[in-house]
């Protein structure tokens, strides 16, 4: 009688991907040019976008800025998610380097993402850029 093989890291990754693909299913994505807030000075020369994500838990909107080198191309959802994951990580790892105002924006975005993705937001925060691209 052969022993059951231990699951490999790749198999665990594929299971996680399948779980997240189901859990993080976006029922709608709306991307529009412009934002409904004051644009911070360092971002005034960037293309402002509003990205609204909808899951079974509701809808949330996020401002997203891209440099002019993108020539007005719409952002991809994976870029937005990875950017928000990076912001959350930066706030956690380097809190002294983040201004109060920026920290509050990151915290608000974290709350929005926790609302949209539930407990899977924590899992998304552990993923690297390539894994996020696989899911979204």
N, C-alpha and C positions, 0 to 999 in steps of 0.2 A: 504494500500500500504506500503510495507516494505522499509525501507531505505537501500541504498546500503552500505554494511559494509566497514569500513575503511580498506585499505590494511594493512596486518600485516608485521612486520619486516621480517618474514620468507618469505612471498610472495615477498617482495621487493628484498630480497637476491636471491631468485630463478630467478626472472626477471633479476637481474644483472648477475647472473651466465649464463643464456641463452644468454644475450647480449654479454658478454665477450667471451663465448665459440665460438660464431659466429665471433666476431670482432677479437679475438686473435687467430683465426685459424692459425695454423702453417702448411703451405703446405709442408714443409720439415724440417727435423732436421738431421744434420750430427754431429757425435761425433767422434773425433779422438784423439788418445793418442799423447801428446806433444803440445808445444806451439811455436809460431813463434817469440817470444820476449825473452829478457833476463829474467830469472827467479829471482825474488827478493830473497835475502839471506834467509829470514825466511821461504820461500816456497820451498827451494831446496831439502828438504827431503819429499816432498809431490808428489803425482801423478799429473802431469800436463795434462790437457785436453783442447782441442779447441772445443767449441760447436758453430755450425753455425745454426742460426735460419732463416727461410725464411717465409715471409708472402706475401700477395698481394702487399706490399709496398717495397719489396726487401729482401736482405739477409744481415745479420750482424754476425760477429764472435766475440766470447768472450772467453778469457782464463778462465779456472776454475780449481782450485786446490782442491784435496781431500787428506786427511791423509792416510797413508799407511795401517791403520786399515780397510780400505775398500777393501783391497786385490785385487786392480786393477779393481774393478767393475766400470762400466761406470756410470757417474752421470745421474740423472734424470732431465728432463727439469724443473720440478717444483722446484727442489733444486737450479738450476741456477737462475731462476726467483726470488725465494725468497731471495737468496743471494744478488742479485742486488738491490732488493727492500730494503733490510736491509742496504746495503751500502749507498743508497740514503738517507734513513732516518737518518743514523748515521751522514752523512755529514751535513744534515740540522740541526740536533739537537745538535751536538757536533763539530762544525767547528774548534774550537781551538785544538781539540784532533787529528785532521787529518793533516798529513804532506802535504805540497804543492803538491808533486809528486803524492801521493795517491789521494788527492782531484781532481787533474786533470784527473786521470784515472776514478774515479767515475763520474765526469762530462761528460767525453767522453762516458762512458757506458750509462748514462742517455740520451744523445743525440741519441745514436744508438737505444735505446729502444723506444724513442719518435718517431723515424723514422719508426720503425717496427710496432708499435701498435697505432700510432697516438694519438688522444685524450684519448684513453683507457689506456695509460701508467699512467696517473694521477690516474685513477680508480684502477689499479693494485697496485699502491703505497699505497692505503688505505686498502688493503686487508691483512689479517693475513695469516700465513702459511697454515692453513687448507683450507682456501678459495682458495688460489693459487693452492693447490693440487687438489681441485675440478675442477678447470678450466683447468689445464694442466695435 
